[in-house]
Every structure is written in C-alpha cells, then in structure tokens.
Amino acid sequence: MNLTDEQWCLIEPILPPPSPSDRGRPPLRYPPGVLRDAARDRSGLRLRASLHSALRSAPACQKQRDDGKESRRSAAAAEPNPPHPGYFDHSGRGRFTDSNPDAHFPLCWGMTNFEPAYLRLLHSGELQRRVDEASAHLSTCDLCGWECRVDRRGDRLGPCRTGEKARLSSFGPHHGEEDSLRGWLGSGTIFFARCNLRCQYCQNYDISQTDAGEDVSPGELAAVILELQERGCHNINLVSPSHMVAQILAAVGIAAQKGLRLPLVYNTGGYDSLTALHLLEDVIDIYMPDMKYASAQIGRKYSKIRDYPQINQMALREMHRQVGDLQINERGIATRGLLVRHLVLPNGLAGSEEIVRFLADEISKDTYLNLMDQYRPAYHAPQFPEINRPITALEYQCALQIAQTAGLHRLDAHMPWRFG
C-alpha cells in the first residue's frame, strides 16, 4: 500500500515512556517523511531519486500539532526565551530557527541537552584539519585494518574495491538495531557498499560483496546525513564505514556546518586501523564494532583477512579509550560510548569464550554487549559444512552463560523462544 504524505502524517509511532511534563498532553502528529524508510525495499529502491530528494534542501521538519502551524509559529516567536534551536523542549511545541537559510536545525528526538563532540572540533578548526589529513591518507591508504598503501585516487583499487568517492547502497530510518539506538523513530542508517571483509556467510552480501549502489561526493553524503536528522532519527548510523573514513570526515565537516547535531555511530566489522581511529577521536560518539573471531586462522578461513583478533583487539582498546562505556540518557537513547556485537557461530567457531573474557578483563565489565543469535547460512556458507546450519538454543545459552560468568552484566541477550 502506498500512503500519501498526509496519511503518513497521521500515523502514530510507539513513543518512549512519557516524562512527567508530557503526561496528559494530546497525542502528537509527525511531519511528512519522518516515518518513511528509504531502505525498506532495497530491491526496488531508487537510490538516486532519494539522493536528489535529500539534496533539495527542504526546510527542517517541524513537529506538528492540531492547533495549526501558523499559530504555533506565532506562539514560538512570542516566547521571550526560546529553547536551543532544533531541540524539542517537551512543552508540546517543536520549533526551528530559520534565520540562516543555509542552516536548518531539525528536531533531535530524544536528544535534549546533548551536544556532539564534533562541534567543538568544528569551532576550533580541528575538524577541517582532520578532513585534510584523512584525505591525504588516500594516496597511500592505511585507513582500515588492511593498511594496503594503495593510491585510491588513481586507477588501482585495494581490498575494499573503493576509490576516492564513497559508494552508497541505501539509507533510511532503521528499526532493527539495539533498543538504545533505534528508539521510537529509528536509527538513521547509511549502508555503504562493499566492505573490507569477505565474510563467507554474510547476510548482507548484496551490499557488502557487490558493486551495487551510487558513488557520492562529500556534499551528497552530507545531504543524506541531514535528511536523516530532518526525518527524526535519533542518530546517524554509519554501516561498514572502515574503508570510508576520509569520505565520512569530509561529509561530517559539511553537515556540521549546516546544522548536524546527532550522535554518530561507527557500525564496523571491527577490522579498523589505529590511524583511522585517531582521526575519528571526538568525531564519533558511539563505536559499535563486531568482535567476530578469537582465532586468526578462523578469521582467515571465513572472512579472508589476516590477523583479525590482533587488529580487532587493538581497535577495541582504542575505541574504549576514546568514548568509555556506553551512556544511555533518561529516554533510553544512547549518546556516547562503546557497544560491542558478537555473533555466535555454530560449533563454537567464533571463540565466544575468549572474546567475552577479553571484554571483561581488558576492556570493562560494564561493556554493553549484544550477544547475537541470528546466524543463518547465507552467501557461500553452504560450501562450509561446519557452518551450514543455524546455531542451536544450547549453543546460544552456553555463550550467554560464559559471558555472565566472565562478569559482563550489560547484555543485550535473546530469549530461548527465538529458536525453532
């Protein structure tokens, strides 16, 4: 069913638990576009059309109420001390500042009293310096765990198969992430095409292992970021970003000047270089790395990479040094910190015991760990009999018990009834 903008406007999302000042107020309505998901049907996604829509620089979305848009604007203008532009003040009215036509400040849902670290870098000029330095690294690229030294500005491509421009697969509000990321209006997810890993069981292989998508400039990527903020997302979720660090920094520099105020989530397979992570310090608010394997041999076999545990663990230490343990605000939305994902594989091949002990002993027992149970054979998995089946309830429960025994207590764990 295709809904019009007006119909979408009337759909009520699941709201978070109300704060005391919210109780008793009439239900809120949402502006056109806030709830639509540009990536909900990847097979039919017209990415370039979505990109053109993002580039139109439409005015910022304003939270709408039944008493009419003009009367709300008049009331907001009469307010002697309006709140920070672009932030919902829980009084029942949303407002935006339009004094600068090039800088709109959409509502940052669930993000009151939050200021991302990259704004300090923007104002000091350090963010632009990082953009320039990251761009220079593309000439002898060492911006992911491969450190291949390929000149990505020329004709030769490295293991990531990506040149000077970012390649975008899809983007939109995503409601399948962890609760503290998706909130009630979704995580603003940007799926980058290709990947610096070659996971033989990848469930998103159509994105990570193919050339599908569009090459985009930093300005176009910045427009996508701002559209996701405008649509009410709680954060900007950069999926498979390790080979796109220079392009991401350039886009964030542009978007921050034009009103970006959301936390940035670095949603990575965990094969990241220290060089790149140092460039991202105080730019990324939430690091969300995978810890895939405890064995280098297993990593080489199933993801075609070298020294995964060594590189992955160095990256985790650096990420935690920068942002610490995951912080979640009073509305249940993550604002800063480290969130680790670990996918349990059949026959214990991921090395779950070694991984949770590393997290507990060398990172923090307060590490937020999503212990994932959704492994299923995909892509080339049927070529490997030992992983050509889903995990069992017993395998998952054993991994969960090991994590608890190690002292990890912030576990995003799943219930046994998920297993058929």
Protein Blocks (a to p, Z undefined) as FASTA:
>chain_A
ZZdfklmmmpccddddddfklgopacddddehklpcfklmmmlocfklmmmmmmnopacd
ddddfkojklmmmmmmmpmbacdehiaehnopacddfkbmklccdddehighiacfklmm
mmnommmmmmmmmmmmmmmgckbfnonopafkbmbdcfkopafbccdfbgcddfkbcfkl
nmmnopaddddehjfbdcfkbfklmmmmmcedcdddfklmmmmmmmmmmnopabdcdehk
llmmmmmmmmmmmmmmnopabdcddddehiacfklmmmmgokbmbdcdddfbfcfklmmm
mnopahklmmmmmmmmmmmmmnopadddfkopafbdcdddddddehhlnommmmmmmmmm
mmofkbccdddfkbccehjlmmmmklncccdfklmmmmmmmmmmnopabdcdddfklpZZ
